[in-house]
Amino acid sequence: MRLFALCKIVRILSQIAIVLMVLLCSPMISICAETETQAKSSQADIIRNAAAEGKIAFKLTTPEELKAVPGPASKETTESDGGMEVLDLSYSDIRVRFGRMRSYSTAFTVLWINVKGKSVDIGQEKQIVLQNEDDLKKFDPKMIVEFWRQTAIQTDVGLVINPVGFIEAVRKLNVVESK
């Protein structure tokens, strides 16, 4: 009889131990899951904020510059699309597409960004504003000639013969058009 009672007590204690283990471990599991979710959403917020602040801009931001913001991508793929070469960077819930003309050896520049399936405004509908001389290297020669032509037509800066003068002329044009 005593052996039967002892077995019954051991069985009840093992069941209590299992219940206690489940109760004690479940908060730890939810904390880990919550931290992972916060990291993913903060990465998306970082991209949105950088775009809103102009740190990520249409046709000006390179893959290297973008990767400095949220970190390295989980997947990178390159493909051809007509006369363009396209680079896709994928993060957990972020997809970024870069492009460049195949016939020129220019850098890839950002074309669009989707966060959780929604487009992020990176200035596709706005005029491109060059920030420095290095921005000129990101464009194919045809685009540079078009910038040059528009600048010569729409400003009174005279003949633009160097990159610094060209950038200043484009900035002047942007100020004039925004008024």
N, C-alpha and C positions, 0 to 999 in steps of 0.2 A: 503494500500500500504506500509506504514511504517512497519507494522508487517511482511509482506512478505519479505521485504528487510532485516529486522533484523534476521529472520529465515535463510535466505540465508547466511548471514555473520556468524552466529553461526555454520552452517553446514561447511562452508569453514574453519573456525578456528579449528573445531574439526578434520577435515582431515589434516590440517597442524600440529596439535599437535600429531597426530598418526605418521605422516611421521617423525617429529622431534624425537619422542620417538624411532622409529626404527633406525634412523641414529645414535642417541646417544648411544643406547644399543648394537648395533652390534659390535663395537670395543671391548667392555667389554666381549662379548661372545667369540670372537676370541682370546682374551688374555687368558681367562680361558682355552680354548681348547688347545692353544699353550703351556701353562704351564703344562698341563696334559701330552701332547705328549713328552715334554722335560723330564719330570720325568720318563716316561717309557723308553725312549731311554737312559737316563743316567743310569738307573738301568742295562740295557743290557751292556752299556759301562763299568760300574763298574765290572761286572762279567768277561767280556773279558780282561780287564786290570789286574784283580787279577789273572786270569789264566796265562796271559803272564808273570807276575812277579813271578809266582811259588807259590803264596799264596793259590791257589786251585790246588791240584795235585791228579792225578789218584791213587786210593787205599790208600790215606793218609788223605784226607779232610773228616771230619765228618759233618753230617747235622748241628750241633750246630756251627761249625767253618764256614760253608758256610753262615748260616743265619746271622752271624755277619757282612757279607759283604753287601748284598743288603737289609737285613731286613727279617722279617717273611714272609713265603710263603702264598699265597692266598688259596692254597689247598694242603693237604698232604694225600696220599693214600699208603697203605701197601698191598702187595700181595705176594703169593708164586709163585716161578718160578723154578720148578724142585727141586734141593737141596738148592736153594737160597731163601732168604727172600729179597724182593725188596721194597724200599721206593721211591716214586716219590714226588718231590716238584714242584709245579707249581706257576709261577708268571705270570704277564700279557702276556709277550712274551718270557718267559724263562721256560725251563723244565729241571729239574735235576734228574738223577736217581742214587740212592745209592743201595748198595747190601751188603749182608753178608751171610755166610753159616748158614743154619738153625741149624745144629748140634752143633755149638759153640756159646757161648755168647759173641761174639766180637761186636765192634761198627759197625754201617753202615759206609761204605766209598764210596766216589763218583766214579761212573763208567763212566758216560758221562753227558755232558751238551749240550743242544740245545738252541740257541738264535735266535729267529725269524725263526725257521726251519733249521738253519745251525749249524753244529757241531762246538764246541769250542775245541781247542787243549788243553787238560789238561795233556798230557804226556802219553797217552795210549800206544804209540809205543816206549816209552823211558824206560830206566831202572829206577826202583824205587830207590830213594835215601832217606834213613832214615835221619831225622834231629835231633832226640833226642830219649831217651829211651821210651817215651810215644808212639812213632810211632809203637813200637813192639806190644803194646797192641791192635792195630787195626787189626792185622792179626790173622788168625786162626792158630792153632798149626802146621798144615801141611806146611803152607807157611813159618813159622819161621824155621822149620827144613830144608826146601829147601834153605832158605837164609844161614843158618848155614853151610849146606853141600857145597854150592857154595863158600862160604867164605873160608872154610877149604881147598878146592881143589885149588882155584885160587890165594891164597895169601901166603906169608911167615910169617904170624904173629904168627904161632904156635897155640896151643890149645886155643880156645876162651871159657872162663868159666863164664863170666859175661856179662850183657847187654852192659855196656860201652865199654868193649873190643870188643864185637861183632859189635857195631856201628862203632867203629874206624876201624875195619877190613873191613867192608862193604865200608866205605868212602875211604879207601886205595884202595880197589878193583875198585871203581868208578874212581879214579884218574888214576890208571894204565890202565884201559880200554879206557879212553878218550884220552890217548896219542897216 
